[in-house]
Every structure is written in structure tokens, then in C-alpha cells.
């Protein structure tokens, strides 16, 4: 299990999402924390570190710290 890390700016974006997109992002991040390579896609070249997490209305760029077992949200984009 990976621990989720999110800075204040991305937390504000996450908190500001409409209810449905926020809930879908929350569930998708929980899945990604359990198995990040299964529930995310490569961001550009597949280095296993920079990944994207996509729901129907949100795209998040995340950084996987495999040694520290952390998943850090790098960017959140609302597509709705």
C-alpha cells in the first residue's frame, strides 16, 4: 500500500471539484494507492514513476516513490 501525498494547491483543486468528480477521483486514488501500476497509465515514456490517473472527468498526474511507498499528486485537471 502506498501513502498518498498532496500539496495544499492540489488539495484545494481536489476539494473544489463537484461532488461526482471528487468522489470518482477519491476512489481512483484509493485503487492507485493499493496497486499504482495497475490503476494508472504511463505519463509519456513508461518509466514506472510518472503516471496518469484518469477518470471520466478528471486527469491527475502522479509521481510514484517506489522506495518510500508514496504516491504524490503532481497535478489535477478537471475535464468537465
C-alpha positions in Angstrom: 0.0 0.0 0.0 1.3 3.4 -1.0 0.7 6.5 1.1 -0.9 9.4 -0.7 0.7 12.9 -0.6 -0.9 16.1 -1.9 0.3 19.7 -1.5 -2.1 22.5 -0.5 -2.7 23.7 -4.1 -3.7 20.3 -5.4 -5.8 19.7 -2.3 -7.7 22.9 -3.0 -8.4 21.8 -6.5 -9.5 18.3 -5.3 -11.7 19.9 -2.7 -13.2 22.3 -5.2 -14.3 19.6 -7.7 -18.0 18.9 -8.0 -19.3 16.0 -5.8 -19.3 13.3 -8.5 -15.8 14.0 -10.0 -14.4 14.4 -6.5 -15.8 11.1 -5.4 -14.5 9.3 -8.5 -11.1 10.8 -8.1 -11.0 9.7 -4.4 -12.0 6.1 -5.3 -9.5 6.0 -8.2 -6.7 7.3 -5.9 -7.5 4.7 -3.3 -7.2 2.0 -6.0 -3.9 3.5 -7.2 -2.5 3.5 -3.6 -3.3 -0.2 -3.4 -1.7 -1.1 -6.8 -0.3 2.0 -8.6 1.0 0.4 -11.8 -2.3 -1.5 -12.4 -4.6 1.5 -11.9 -2.6 4.2 -13.7 -1.1 4.7 -17.1 2.3 5.9 -18.2 2.9 9.6 -18.4 4.9 9.9 -21.6 7.6 7.3 -21.7 6.9 4.4 -19.3 9.5 4.9 -16.6 7.2 3.4 -13.9 7.5 6.7 -11.9 5.5 9.4 -13.6 1.9 8.2 -14.2 -1.5 9.4 -15.1 -4.7 8.5 -13.4 -7.8 9.1 -15.5 -11.5 9.1 -14.5 -14.4 10.1 -16.8 -13.9 13.8 -15.8 -10.5 14.2 -14.0 -6.9 13.6 -15.1 -4.3 13.5 -12.4 -0.5 13.3 -12.9 1.2 11.4 -10.1 4.7 10.6 -9.0 5.4 7.1 -7.6 8.0 6.9 -5.0 8.6 3.1 -5.0 11.3 3.1 -2.3 9.3 5.3 0.0 5.9 3.7 -1.0 4.4 7.1 -1.7 2.1 8.3 -4.4 2.3 12.1 -4.8 -0.3 14.1 -6.7 1.6 16.4 -9.1 -1.3 17.9 -11.0 -5.1 17.7 -11.2 -7.1 18.7 -14.2 -10.9 18.8 -14.3 -12.1 17.8 -17.7 -15.8 18.5 -17.2 
